[in-house]
Amino acid sequence: MLFNSVHFLFIFLPITYFVFWRLRNKNHRYVWLTITGYVFYGTWNYKFCALMAFSTVVSFTAGLAMLRVEPRWRKLCLVLPITVDLLLLGFFKYFNFGLLTVARVVAWLHHPMQLHPLDIILPVGISFYTFHTITYIVDSYRGTITPTRNFFEFACYVCLFPQLVAGPIVRFRQIEADLENLGQAERVRNLNRGWSFFVIGMMKKVLLADSIAAVINPALADYAHLSTLKAWLCVLGYTYQLYFDFSGYSDMAVGLGYMFGVKLPQNFNSPYKAIDISDFWRRWHISLSTCLRDYLYIPMGGSRLGTWETYRNLLITMLLGGLWHGANWTFVFWGGYHGVLLALNRVFNDVYERMNVNIRRLATFFMVVIGWVFFRASNFSMAATILNRMFVYHKGTLMPAMVGLVLALAIAGIIAHFAPNTFELQHEWRPALTGAFALAYLACLVVIAGGSASPFLYFQF
């Protein structure tokens, strides 16, 4: 089920909302949010609900055990559930990738081997809810949080439908207070702010991201024949499509969270306004970048061990961050590319800081755009061809659709680079603003009703 679908907007959300606010007891609300989370998830493939439930039970049991076992056994309560979660993630997401990689290496060594990939369906959102359970276990072990004794409180945290399949990656401690006070949540104030976030996210997705995608996807399907101008327009189009698609989902998730009395964290803070690559990662997919920092980079030593060790830690962190996005070497390369950029940013930071801020911002955006080529490409051949088309002149003519793309890119660029982001807005329902939002939302509904709902890009991760 998609946020931008008729079934969600006119059936699932109204029923979930009105039943939730009819319940007064927080435990009843935990149960209801758990049930609706599994219904929401089960619309993709109900069989994978058992997988999520298993991961939930394992992590909840481990958290309870940490409250009761002797200190010497607490590490087992940390290692065992994380191992289970990573094995499940590894099998469904990376088993065939590893198998094919081994087959290619063996073939390269002239020792051909018959390795047949399995017919594995990737459970949607598994990367996100796995991070939820892992961060919960690690924080419990560190003493950052006290594991909850209420199973349905933990279950609704894991399967909370607004952030279940594409984030943001929410740590238990970030919403623990809201969950504890769920029985006293304020309905009206939360609804107004939540609806504002949701409508803005819907506009980003339906009116901007999907409009851009409708032009660039057919063009990129024939990437070998792109002209230089079309190649740049397509790559810039993907740059803005990805941002408005994912930040749109995140805004909608935050809005839905508000509607149910839960404040989800900000996931994007105007990333294309970043003045260096470190600043970009403080602004882009914040929930992932902070998780990688707190649960991988810092435990490896961060920047405390020395210069070369810092570069090593940055590279390893970003390589694994790239791999988290998908079982493809192009994602790994994209992560390594950003790891190298982060290291170079440290090396030349003094020189870079003396440059004009607008030049720094433009240079950062350029480096990010180049990285998105590898993120979008299905293989290195496609990435190399697109880069060749971008930087080696190839003539061609613009189709009428590309003229519309230029207009969409101009609007997207103004919003992404100069306008305040959703968290910087006041979300006050003044008459003129309310009318404009109503018209924009109506336009979204017309688009949705006129065609099939477009999945969010990060569902594949």
Protein Blocks (a to p, Z undefined) as FASTA:
>chain_A
ZZkbfklmmmmmmmmmmmmmmpmbfklmmmmmmmmmmmmmmmmommlmmmmmmmmmmmmm
mmmmmmmmcfklmmmmmmmmmmmmmmmmmmmmmmmmmmmmmmmmmmmnopacdddddddd
ddehklmmmmmmmmmmmmmmnomaccdfbfklmmmmmmomklmmnopaddfklmmmmmmm
mmmccfklmmmmmmmmmmmmmmmmmmmmmmmmmmmmmmmmmmmlccfklmmmmmmmmmmm
mmmmmmmmmmmmmmmmmmnopacddfbehkllpfbfklmmmmgokllmmmmmmmmmmmnn
pjmnojklmmmmmmmmmmmmmmmnoccfklmmmmmmmmmmmmmmmmmmmmmmmpcfklmm
mmmmmmmmmmmmmmmpmbfklmmmmmmmmmmccdddddfklmmmmmmmmmmmmmmmmmcc
fklpgoiacfklmmmmmmmmmmmmmmmmmpccdddfklmZZ
